[in-house]
Amino acid sequence: MSKGTIKKVAGPLVIARGMKDANMFDVVRVSDQRLIGEIIEIHGDEASIQVYEETSGLGPGAPVESTGVPMSVELGPGLIGSIYDGIQRPLNKIMEVSKGNLLKRGVEVPSLDRDKKWHFKPTVSVGDKVVAGDIIGTVEETEIVTQKIMVPVGADGTIEAISEGDYDVTAAVAKIKTADGNSVDVGLMQKWPVRRGRPYKQKLSSDKPLITGQRVIDTLFPIAKGGTAAVPGPFGSGKTVVQHQLAKWAEADIVVYIGCGERGNEMTDVLNEFPELKDPKTGKSLMERTVLIANTSDMPVAAREASIYTGITIAEYFRDMGYSVALMADSTSRWAEALREMSGRLEEMPGEEGYPAYLGSRLAQFYERAGRVTALGSDDREGALSVIGAVSPAGGDISEPVTQATLRIVKVFWSLDSALAYKRHFPAINWLTSYSNYMNTIGGWFDENVDGNDWMALRQKMMNLLQDESELQEMVQLVGMDALSAPDRLKMEAARSIREDFLHQDAFHEVDTYTSLKKQHMMMQLILNFYDQASEALKKGASIEKLIVMDVREEIGRFKYTEEDRLDGVFDNINSALSSQIQQLIAKKEDF
């Protein structure tokens, strides 16, 4: 264990001398207040330390002590429903110790509750051979989540002792005799360094979509299970609401939400809302399958840098159990700002806009930990970790370095548009600038698993209409709508229906907040049936003015508010009304 003294303090950066025996990324305790920090650079016997707490009052000569271990998180029962800061300190426990709402410096509290007992049920017996990643027992953590206790990496061998009972997280629940004759105690808790990805057996291709119930995402720009997505957008464009919707409705067993450098009031909303939100799948509180990491903008800047690693390591732990995990990082721009500040204090050569030259590689290290994998262990257990990062470019300029570096890594880009947000069109995802590179691998899944086998064809038809509308809009602004031909006016009407009836979705409406794939398919069919039948009617002499004011169009627009158990009947009624009203217009064409 290396001990040294402070030489220099520059905000969250502390230079300590006498640290020649310390290693990169060791956790250190700074001064008699025992502030927690991490070594990020070493020159000779001098170590540069980023301190995760406020450094005011520190001065040269104060002691610095290395713990000899890297920044690690505690993984085990008690994670679900917890609210942590960026370095996995439970905020409720810190509040009890601090006896107030303001965090005291140097508070040392364990990440997982040491007093609570958990009931452990073994799934293996004495004499069984096990390898790293094998599940040796389970703990019912919440009514929704069962924690699977896994053999730690490097503890392959034979079960020597194991017993059912109530244990705290530090107690040994089993003994494993390894090949070299040593006995290894296995407890309910593991520790894992946050900067090192957890190992797995094999990475699988992303060929299944992560269903979110958000129409613009599922239909136009889907994300795969185990995929990566970025949500860049200016202030007020709805990034946080999009992430809340995904946390609530995405087809994930576990949600890890990282508020990285966000405004305190936004994080307060999350902390207040999530316990109140009902999980639509189980009817329980959403917190019963959620881990929250709250690192607000007024907390020490260095802790932002650690927060996304803390979050993704916890997410990987649940992925290894075979769960589908969705991780929301809001926002990686604030994390990049922390990198820039620390880089500046280290006097490193700045890159574009002052960000460090390694910004792109650090972002890649984070996003590349996503994926659908076969976990370690003798059974072929499959888990998925999907990562969705919000980006907050200054002034909404997506040409800035953080957004551009992110777009080079992720495969889905949901471009939030302030112009759409000002028009009250939410989610404000721009359908002309967004994209999903997963369409080739997961498009076939939609055709196979949604009735009709024509999902991709309908989607392409809708995209074509939206593209045509964009081109026609320029002409309309020059010469007016009346100058368009009847078929072009019909295209504009169909595209308006796609925008207003399909892409616009009310996150706060009890029915419209979530749309099943079956309902999304029906909505596409209704809008495109109107377009196809109206096109045929135009050829037979029907009037465009009468076609676009048909009563049935109101019913098509209101179909999104139809409950799931009434879909088939309402769908058939609208389709038959559409056909009869079109036929009436064709029959009356001689009157026009």
C-alpha positions as CSV (number, residue, x, y, z in Angstrom):
1,M,0.0,0.0,0.0
2,S,1.6,3.2,-1.2
3,K,1.6,6.4,0.9
4,G,2.5,9.9,-0.2
5,T,1.7,13.6,0.3
6,I,-0.1,16.2,-1.7
7,K,2.2,18.5,-3.8
8,K,-0.5,20.5,-5.7
9,V,-4.3,20.9,-5.8
10,A,-6.0,22.1,-9.0
11,G,-9.8,21.8,-8.5
12,P,-10.7,18.1,-8.7
13,L,-7.1,17.2,-9.7
14,V,-4.6,16.5,-6.9
15,I,-0.8,15.8,-7.6
16,A,0.7,13.6,-4.9
17,R,4.5,12.7,-4.5
18,G,5.9,9.6,-3.0
19,M,3.5,7.3,-4.9
20,K,6.1,5.2,-6.9
21,D,4.5,1.9,-5.6
22,A,1.0,2.8,-6.7
23,N,-0.6,1.7,-10.0
24,M,-2.7,3.3,-12.6
25,F,-6.4,3.5,-11.7
26,D,-5.8,2.6,-8.1
27,V,-8.3,4.0,-5.7
28,V,-6.8,6.4,-3.2
29,R,-7.8,8.2,0.0
30,V,-6.8,11.9,0.1
31,S,-6.1,13.8,3.3
32,D,-7.3,13.1,6.8
33,Q,-10.9,13.6,5.5
34,R,-10.3,10.4,3.4
35,L,-11.7,11.8,0.2
36,I,-12.0,9.2,-2.5
37,G,-10.1,9.5,-5.7
38,E,-8.5,7.5,-8.5
39,I,-5.0,7.7,-10.0
40,I,-5.2,8.7,-13.7
41,E,-1.5,9.5,-14.5
42,I,1.9,8.6,-13.1
43,H,5.2,10.4,-13.6
44,G,8.1,8.9,-11.6
45,D,6.9,9.0,-8.0
46,E,4.2,11.6,-8.7
47,A,0.6,10.5,-9.3
48,S,-2.2,12.6,-10.7
49,I,-5.4,11.8,-8.9
50,Q,-9.0,12.8,-9.9
51,V,-10.9,13.3,-6.7
52,Y,-14.6,12.4,-6.7
53,E,-15.4,14.8,-3.9
54,E,-15.1,18.6,-3.3
55,T,-11.4,19.5,-2.7
56,S,-11.8,22.9,-1.1
57,G,-9.6,23.2,2.0
58,L,-7.0,20.7,0.8
59,G,-3.4,21.8,0.8
60,P,0.2,20.6,0.2
61,G,1.6,18.1,2.7
62,A,-1.7,16.4,3.4
63,P,-1.4,12.6,3.3
64,V,-2.5,10.4,0.4
65,E,-2.9,6.7,0.7
66,S,-3.4,4.2,-2.1
67,T,-5.7,1.2,-1.4
68,G,-3.9,-0.9,-4.0
69,V,-7.2,-1.9,-5.8
70,P,-8.9,-0.3,-8.8
71,M,-12.3,1.4,-8.7
72,S,-14.7,-1.4,-8.3
73,V,-18.4,-1.9,-7.8
74,E,-20.2,-4.3,-5.4
75,L,-22.5,-6.7,-7.3
76,G,-25.1,-8.7,-5.5
77,P,-28.6,-8.6,-3.9
78,G,-29.7,-5.1,-3.0
79,L,-28.8,-3.4,-6.3
80,I,-32.3,-3.3,-7.6
81,G,-34.3,-0.3,-6.4
82,S,-31.2,1.5,-5.2
83,I,-30.2,5.1,-5.9
84,Y,-26.4,5.6,-6.1
85,D,-24.1,8.4,-6.8
86,G,-21.5,8.1,-9.6
87,I,-19.1,5.9,-7.5
88,Q,-21.8,3.6,-6.2
89,R,-22.4,5.1,-2.8
90,P,-26.1,4.7,-1.8
91,L,-27.6,8.2,-1.5
92,N,-30.1,7.3,1.1
93,K,-27.4,5.9,3.4
94,I,-25.2,9.0,2.9
95,M,-28.2,11.1,3.8
96,E,-28.7,9.1,7.1
97,V,-25.0,9.6,7.9
98,S,-24.9,13.3,6.9
99,K,-28.2,13.9,8.8
100,G,-29.3,16.3,6.0
101,N,-29.7,16.8,2.3
102,L,-26.2,18.0,1.7
103,L,-23.5,15.3,1.2
104,K,-20.7,15.3,3.6
105,R,-17.2,14.8,2.3
106,G,-15.3,11.6,3.1
107,V,-18.4,9.6,4.0
108,E,-17.6,5.9,3.8
109,V,-20.7,3.7,3.4
110,P,-20.9,0.3,1.8
111,S,-22.6,0.0,-1.6
112,L,-24.7,-3.0,-0.6
113,D,-26.5,-3.2,2.8
114,R,-24.4,-5.3,5.2
115,D,-27.3,-5.8,7.7
116,K,-30.0,-7.1,5.4
117,K,-30.5,-10.9,5.2
118,W,-31.3,-12.6,1.9
119,H,-32.8,-16.1,1.5
120,F,-30.4,-18.2,-0.7
121,K,-31.7,-21.3,-2.5
122,P,-29.0,-23.5,-3.9
123,T,-29.4,-25.0,-7.4
124,V,-26.3,-27.3,-7.3
125,S,-25.2,-29.9,-4.8
126,V,-22.0,-30.9,-3.0
127,G,-19.8,-32.8,-5.5
128,D,-21.0,-31.0,-8.6
129,K,-18.4,-29.6,-10.9
130,V,-18.8,-25.9,-11.7
131,V,-17.0,-23.3,-13.9
132,A,-16.9,-19.5,-13.9
133,G,-20.4,-18.1,-14.6
134,D,-22.3,-21.2,-13.5
135,I,-25.4,-20.4,-11.4
136,I,-25.1,-22.1,-7.9
137,G,-28.3,-20.6,-6.4
138,T,-30.9,-17.9,-6.4
139,V,-32.1,-15.0,-4.2
140,E,-35.5,-13.4,-4.7
141,E,-34.4,-9.7,-4.7
142,T,-37.8,-8.2,-5.6
143,E,-41.1,-9.8,-6.7
144,I,-40.0,-9.2,-10.3
145,V,-36.2,-9.9,-10.2
146,T,-34.5,-13.1,-9.1
147,Q,-30.7,-12.7,-8.6
148,K,-28.7,-15.6,-9.8
149,I,-25.6,-16.2,-7.7
150,M,-22.8,-17.0,-10.1
151,V,-19.4,-18.7,-9.7
152,P,-16.7,-15.9,-9.8
153,V,-14.1,-15.8,-12.6
154,G,-11.2,-18.0,-11.7
155,A,-13.1,-20.2,-9.2
156,D,-13.6,-23.4,-11.4
157,G,-13.8,-26.6,-9.4
158,T,-16.0,-28.9,-7.3
159,I,-18.7,-27.8,-4.8
160,E,-17.3,-28.6,-1.4
161,A,-20.1,-27.2,0.8
162,I,-23.4,-25.3,0.1
163,S,-26.5,-24.7,2.1
164,E,-29.8,-23.0,2.0
165,G,-30.5,-20.2,4.5
166,D,-30.6,-16.5,5.2
167,Y,-27.3,-14.7,4.7
168,D,-26.0,-11.1,4.5
169,V,-24.0,-10.2,1.4
170,T,-20.6,-10.8,3.1
171,A,-21.3,-14.3,4.3
172,A,-20.1,-17.4,2.3
173,V,-22.9,-19.5,1.0
174,A,-20.7,-22.1,-0.7
175,K,-17.1,-23.5,-0.8
176,I,-15.5,-24.5,-4.1
177,K,-12.4,-26.7,-4.2
178,T,-10.3,-25.6,-7.2
179,A,-8.1,-27.9,-9.3
180,D,-5.0,-26.8,-7.4
181,G,-6.5,-27.9,-4.1
182,N,-7.4,-24.5,-2.7
183,S,-10.9,-23.8,-1.2
184,V,-12.6,-20.6,-2.4
185,D,-15.5,-19.1,-0.5
186,V,-18.4,-17.9,-2.6
187,G,-20.7,-15.2,-1.2
188,L,-23.7,-13.4,-2.5
189,M,-21.6,-10.4,-3.5
190,Q,-18.8,-10.1,-6.1
191,K,-16.6,-7.1,-6.7
192,W,-15.6,-6.0,-10.3
193,P,-13.4,-3.2,-11.6
194,V,-15.6,-0.7,-13.5
195,R,-13.1,0.0,-16.3
196,R,-12.9,-3.7,-17.3
197,G,-15.7,-5.3,-19.3
198,R,-17.1,-8.5,-17.7
199,P,-16.1,-11.5,-19.8
200,Y,-18.5,-13.7,-21.8
201,K,-18.3,-16.8,-23.8
202,Q,-19.4,-15.5,-27.2
203,K,-20.9,-12.3,-28.7
204,L,-24.0,-13.0,-30.8
205,S,-25.3,-11.1,-33.8
206,S,-28.1,-8.6,-33.1
207,D,-31.0,-10.1,-35.0
208,K,-33.9,-9.4,-32.7
209,P,-35.4,-6.0,-32.1
210,L,-35.8,-4.3,-28.7
211,I,-39.6,-3.6,-28.8
212,T,-40.3,-0.2,-27.3
213,G,-43.9,0.5,-28.1
214,Q,-42.9,3.8,-29.6
215,R,-44.1,3.9,-33.2
216,V,-41.4,6.1,-34.7
217,I,-38.8,3.9,-33.2
218,D,-40.2,0.4,-33.7
219,T,-41.4,1.0,-37.3
220,L,-39.0,3.4,-38.8
221,F,-35.7,3.3,-36.7
222,P,-35.7,0.2,-34.6
223,I,-32.9,-0.8,-32.2
224,A,-31.7,-4.4,-31.8
225,K,-31.6,-6.2,-28.5
226,G,-28.0,-5.7,-27.5
227,G,-27.7,-2.7,-29.8
228,T,-26.5,0.9,-29.4
229,A,-28.4,4.1,-30.1
230,A,-27.8,7.8,-29.7
231,V,-30.4,10.5,-29.0
232,P,-28.9,13.9,-29.8
233,G,-31.1,16.9,-29.4
234,P,-31.1,20.5,-28.2
235,F,-32.6,21.8,-25.0
236,G,-36.4,21.2,-24.8
237,S,-36.6,18.6,-27.6
238,G,-37.6,15.8,-25.4
239,K,-34.5,13.6,-24.8
240,T,-35.4,12.9,-21.2
241,V,-39.0,12.0,-22.0
242,V,-37.8,9.6,-24.8
243,Q,-35.5,7.9,-22.3
244,H,-38.3,7.7,-19.7
245,Q,-40.6,6.1,-22.2
246,L,-37.9,3.5,-23.2
247,A,-37.2,2.8,-19.5
248,K,-40.9,2.2,-18.9
249,W,-41.9,0.3,-22.0
250,A,-38.8,-1.3,-23.6
251,E,-38.8,-5.1,-23.6
252,A,-36.1,-5.2,-21.0
253,D,-36.0,-7.2,-17.7
254,I,-33.7,-4.7,-16.0
255,V,-33.3,-0.9,-16.5
256,V,-30.1,1.0,-15.4
257,Y,-30.6,4.8,-15.6
258,I,-27.6,7.0,-15.3
259,G,-28.2,10.7,-14.8
260,C,-24.7,11.9,-15.7
261,G,-24.2,15.6,-15.0
262,E,-27.9,16.4,-15.6
263,R,-29.7,19.3,-13.9
264,G,-30.7,18.6,-10.4
265,N,-34.5,19.2,-11.0
266,E,-34.5,16.7,-13.9
267,M,-32.9,14.1,-11.7
268,T,-35.4,14.9,-9.0
269,D,-38.2,14.3,-11.5
270,V,-36.7,10.8,-12.3
271,L,-36.3,10.0,-8.6
272,N,-39.8,11.0,-7.9
273,E,-41.5,9.5,-11.0
274,F,-39.8,6.1,-11.2
275,P,-41.1,4.8,-7.8
276,E,-44.6,6.0,-8.7
277,L,-44.6,4.5,-12.2
278,K,-46.4,1.2,-12.5
279,D,-44.5,-1.4,-14.5
280,P,-47.0,-2.2,-17.2
281,K,-45.9,-5.9,-17.4
282,T,-46.3,-6.7,-13.7
283,G,-48.3,-3.8,-12.1
284,K,-45.6,-3.3,-9.5
285,S,-43.4,-0.2,-9.1
286,L,-40.9,0.4,-11.9
287,M,-38.2,0.7,-9.3
288,E,-38.5,-3.1,-8.6
289,R,-36.5,-3.7,-11.8
290,T,-34.5,-0.5,-11.9
291,V,-31.1,0.8,-10.7
292,L,-30.6,4.6,-10.7
293,I,-27.3,6.4,-10.7
294,A,-27.8,10.1,-9.9
295,N,-24.8,12.3,-10.6
296,T,-26.2,15.8,-10.9
297,S,-24.4,18.8,-12.4
298,D,-23.6,20.3,-9.0
299,M,-21.8,17.2,-7.8
300,P,-18.0,17.1,-8.2
301,V,-17.2,16.9,-11.9
302,A,-14.7,13.9,-11.7
303,A,-17.5,11.6,-10.4
304,R,-19.3,12.0,-13.8
305,E,-16.4,10.3,-15.4
306,A,-16.9,7.3,-13.2
307,S,-20.7,7.2,-13.3
308,I,-21.1,5.7,-16.7
309,Y,-18.6,2.9,-16.0
310,T,-20.3,2.2,-12.7
311,G,-23.7,1.9,-14.5
312,I,-22.5,-0.3,-17.4
313,T,-20.7,-2.7,-15.0
314,I,-23.9,-3.2,-13.0
315,A,-25.8,-3.7,-16.3
316,E,-23.2,-6.3,-17.5
317,Y,-23.7,-8.2,-14.2
318,F,-27.5,-8.6,-14.9
319,R,-26.7,-9.4,-18.5
320,D,-24.5,-12.3,-17.3
321,M,-27.5,-13.8,-15.4
322,G,-29.3,-14.1,-18.7
323,Y,-31.5,-10.9,-18.5
324,S,-32.2,-8.4,-21.2
325,V,-30.9,-5.1,-19.8
326,A,-31.5,-1.5,-21.1
327,L,-29.0,1.1,-20.0
328,M,-29.9,4.8,-20.4
329,A,-27.1,7.3,-20.2
330,D,-28.3,10.9,-19.9
331,S,-26.2,12.5,-21.1
332,T,-22.8,11.5,-22.5
333,S,-22.1,15.2,-23.3
334,R,-21.8,16.0,-19.6
335,W,-19.5,13.0,-19.2
336,A,-17.3,14.3,-22.1
337,E,-17.2,17.8,-20.5
338,A,-15.8,16.1,-17.3
339,L,-13.1,14.4,-19.5
340,R,-12.3,17.8,-21.1
341,E,-12.0,19.5,-17.7
342,M,-9.7,16.8,-16.3
343,S,-7.7,16.7,-19.5
344,G,-7.2,20.5,-19.3
345,R,-6.0,20.3,-15.7
346,L,-3.5,17.5,-16.7
347,E,-2.2,20.0,-19.3
348,E,-2.8,17.5,-22.1
349,M,-2.7,18.6,-25.8
350,P,-6.4,19.5,-26.6
351,G,-8.2,18.1,-29.6
352,E,-11.2,19.6,-31.4
353,E,-13.1,22.2,-29.3
354,G,-10.8,21.4,-26.3
355,Y,-11.9,17.8,-25.9
356,P,-9.0,15.3,-25.3
357,A,-7.7,13.4,-28.3
358,Y,-8.9,10.2,-26.8
359,L,-12.6,11.3,-26.6
360,G,-13.6,8.9,-29.5
361,S,-11.8,5.9,-28.1
362,R,-13.3,6.4,-24.6
363,L,-16.8,6.6,-26.1
364,A,-16.1,3.5,-28.1
365,Q,-14.9,1.6,-25.0
366,F,-18.3,2.5,-23.3
367,Y,-20.6,1.7,-26.2
368,E,-18.7,-1.5,-27.2
369,R,-19.7,-3.1,-23.9
370,A,-23.2,-3.4,-25.3
371,G,-24.2,-6.6,-27.1
372,R,-26.2,-9.8,-27.1
373,V,-23.9,-12.5,-25.6
374,T,-23.7,-16.1,-24.5
375,A,-22.7,-15.7,-20.8
376,L,-19.9,-17.7,-19.1
377,G,-21.0,-21.0,-17.7
378,S,-21.7,-24.6,-18.7
379,D,-25.3,-23.7,-19.8
380,D,-25.9,-21.6,-23.0
381,R,-27.4,-18.7,-21.1
382,E,-28.1,-15.7,-23.4
383,G,-28.2,-12.1,-22.1
384,A,-28.4,-8.7,-23.8
385,L,-27.3,-5.2,-22.9
386,S,-28.7,-2.4,-25.0
387,V,-27.2,1.1,-24.5
388,I,-29.1,4.3,-25.3
389,G,-27.1,7.4,-24.8
390,A,-28.5,10.9,-24.9
391,V,-26.2,13.6,-26.3
392,S,-26.8,17.3,-25.6
393,P,-24.9,19.3,-28.3
394,A,-24.5,23.0,-27.5
395,G,-27.1,24.9,-29.5
396,G,-28.4,21.6,-31.1
397,D,-25.3,21.6,-33.4
398,I,-24.8,17.9,-34.2
399,S,-21.5,18.6,-36.0
400,E,-19.8,19.1,-32.6
401,P,-17.2,16.5,-31.6
402,V,-19.2,14.4,-29.0
403,T,-22.1,13.8,-31.3
404,Q,-19.9,13.1,-34.3
405,A,-17.7,10.7,-32.3
406,T,-20.8,8.9,-31.0
407,L,-22.4,8.6,-34.5
408,R,-19.2,6.8,-35.7
409,I,-19.8,4.1,-33.0
410,V,-23.6,3.6,-32.6
411,K,-25.8,2.0,-35.2
412,V,-29.1,3.9,-34.5
413,F,-29.5,7.7,-34.6
414,W,-32.7,9.2,-33.3
415,S,-32.3,12.9,-34.3
416,L,-34.4,15.1,-32.1
417,D,-35.5,18.3,-33.9
418,S,-36.3,21.5,-32.1
419,A,-38.6,22.6,-35.0
420,L,-40.8,19.5,-34.4
421,A,-40.7,20.1,-30.7
422,Y,-41.9,23.8,-31.2
423,K,-44.8,22.4,-33.3
424,R,-45.6,20.2,-30.3
425,H,-44.9,17.0,-32.4
426,F,-43.5,14.5,-29.9
427,P,-41.5,12.3,-30.0
428,A,-39.6,15.0,-32.0
429,I,-37.6,12.4,-33.9
430,N,-36.9,13.8,-37.4
431,W,-37.8,11.0,-39.9
432,L,-35.6,12.5,-42.6
433,T,-32.3,12.7,-40.7
434,S,-32.6,9.7,-38.4
435,Y,-31.5,6.2,-39.3
436,S,-31.1,2.6,-38.1
437,N,-28.3,0.4,-39.4
438,Y,-30.0,-2.7,-37.9
439,M,-32.8,-2.8,-40.6
440,N,-30.9,-5.4,-42.7
441,T,-30.5,-7.8,-39.7
442,I,-33.8,-7.4,-37.9
443,G,-36.1,-6.5,-40.8
444,G,-36.8,-10.2,-41.5
445,W,-37.9,-10.7,-37.8
446,F,-40.8,-8.2,-38.2
447,D,-42.0,-9.9,-41.4
448,E,-41.9,-13.4,-39.7
449,N,-43.3,-12.4,-36.3
450,V,-46.0,-9.8,-37.2
451,D,-49.2,-10.9,-39.0
452,G,-49.3,-10.1,-42.7
453,N,-45.6,-10.7,-43.5
454,D,-45.5,-7.3,-45.2
455,W,-44.1,-5.1,-42.3
456,M,-40.9,-4.0,-44.3
457,A,-42.9,-3.3,-47.5
458,L,-45.4,-1.1,-45.6
459,R,-42.5,0.7,-43.7
460,Q,-40.7,1.4,-47.0
461,K,-43.9,2.8,-48.6
462,M,-44.3,5.1,-45.6
463,M,-40.7,6.3,-45.8
464,N,-41.1,7.0,-49.5
465,L,-44.3,9.1,-48.9
466,L,-42.5,11.1,-46.2
467,Q,-39.5,11.7,-48.5
468,D,-41.8,12.7,-51.4
469,E,-43.7,15.1,-49.0
470,S,-40.4,16.8,-48.1
471,E,-39.6,17.4,-51.8
472,L,-43.2,18.6,-52.6
473,Q,-43.1,20.9,-49.6
474,E,-40.5,23.0,-51.3
475,M,-42.7,23.4,-54.3
476,V,-45.8,24.2,-52.2
477,Q,-43.8,27.1,-50.5
478,L,-43.0,28.5,-53.9
479,V,-46.3,28.1,-55.8
480,G,-49.0,27.0,-53.2
481,M,-50.9,23.8,-52.7
482,D,-53.4,24.5,-55.5
483,A,-50.6,24.3,-58.1
484,L,-50.0,20.6,-57.3
485,S,-51.5,17.8,-59.3
486,A,-54.2,15.7,-57.7
487,P,-51.9,12.6,-57.2
488,D,-49.3,14.9,-55.5
489,R,-51.9,16.5,-53.3
490,L,-53.0,13.0,-52.2
491,K,-49.3,12.2,-51.4
492,M,-49.2,15.3,-49.2
493,E,-52.4,14.2,-47.4
494,A,-51.2,10.7,-46.9
495,A,-47.8,12.0,-45.5
496,R,-49.7,14.3,-43.2
497,S,-51.7,11.4,-41.9
498,I,-48.5,9.4,-41.3
499,R,-47.0,12.4,-39.4
500,E,-50.1,13.3,-37.3
501,D,-51.8,9.9,-36.9
502,F,-48.9,7.6,-36.7
503,L,-45.6,9.3,-35.8
504,H,-47.1,11.7,-33.3
505,Q,-47.5,9.8,-30.0
506,D,-48.7,11.1,-26.6
507,A,-46.4,9.8,-23.9
508,F,-49.0,10.9,-21.2
509,H,-52.1,9.3,-22.8
510,E,-53.0,6.0,-21.0
511,V,-53.6,4.2,-24.4
512,D,-51.4,6.0,-26.8
513,T,-48.3,5.9,-24.6
514,Y,-47.6,2.3,-25.8
515,T,-48.5,0.7,-29.1
516,S,-48.1,-3.1,-29.7
517,L,-46.5,-4.3,-33.0
518,K,-49.9,-5.7,-34.0
519,K,-51.5,-2.2,-33.6
520,Q,-48.6,-0.5,-35.3
521,H,-49.1,-2.8,-38.3
522,M,-52.8,-2.1,-38.4
523,M,-52.2,1.6,-38.3
524,M,-49.8,1.4,-41.2
525,Q,-52.3,-0.7,-43.2
526,L,-55.2,1.8,-42.5
527,I,-53.2,4.9,-43.7
528,L,-51.7,3.1,-46.7
529,N,-55.1,1.6,-47.6
530,F,-56.5,5.1,-47.7
531,Y,-53.7,6.2,-50.0
532,D,-54.0,3.2,-52.3
533,Q,-57.8,3.2,-52.6
534,A,-57.8,7.0,-53.0
535,S,-55.2,6.8,-55.8
536,E,-57.4,4.3,-57.6
537,A,-60.4,6.5,-57.1
538,L,-58.5,9.5,-58.6
539,K,-57.8,7.4,-61.8
540,K,-61.5,6.7,-62.0
541,G,-62.4,10.4,-61.9
542,A,-63.1,11.0,-58.2
543,S,-62.5,14.5,-56.8
544,I,-59.3,15.1,-54.7
545,E,-61.3,17.7,-52.6
546,K,-63.9,15.1,-51.7
547,L,-61.4,12.3,-51.0
548,I,-59.4,14.3,-48.5
549,V,-62.5,15.3,-46.4
550,M,-64.0,11.8,-46.1
551,D,-65.5,11.1,-42.6
552,V,-63.4,7.9,-42.4
553,R,-60.2,9.9,-42.2
554,E,-61.2,11.1,-38.7
555,E,-61.7,7.4,-37.7
556,I,-58.2,6.5,-39.1
557,G,-56.7,9.3,-37.0
558,R,-58.4,8.2,-33.8
559,F,-57.5,4.5,-34.2
560,K,-54.4,5.1,-32.1
561,Y,-56.6,5.7,-29.1
562,T,-58.2,2.2,-29.5
563,E,-57.6,-0.2,-26.6
564,E,-55.7,-3.4,-27.6
565,D,-58.7,-5.7,-26.9
566,R,-60.9,-3.9,-29.4
567,L,-58.4,-3.6,-32.3
568,D,-59.8,-6.3,-34.7
569,G,-63.4,-5.1,-34.6
570,V,-62.5,-1.4,-35.0
571,F,-60.0,-2.1,-37.7
572,D,-62.5,-4.1,-39.8
573,N,-65.2,-1.3,-39.3
574,I,-62.8,1.4,-40.5
575,N,-61.7,-0.6,-43.5
576,S,-65.2,-1.4,-44.6
577,A,-66.2,2.3,-44.1
578,L,-63.2,3.4,-46.2
579,S,-64.2,1.1,-49.1
580,S,-67.8,2.1,-49.0
581,Q,-67.1,5.9,-48.9
582,I,-64.6,5.6,-51.7
583,Q,-67.1,3.6,-53.8
584,Q,-69.7,6.3,-53.2
585,L,-67.4,9.0,-54.4
586,I,-66.5,7.0,-57.6
587,A,-70.3,6.4,-58.2
588,K,-71.0,10.1,-57.9
589,K,-68.1,11.3,-60.1
590,E,-70.5,12.5,-62.8
591,D,-71.7,15.1,-60.3
592,F,-68.3,16.8,-60.1
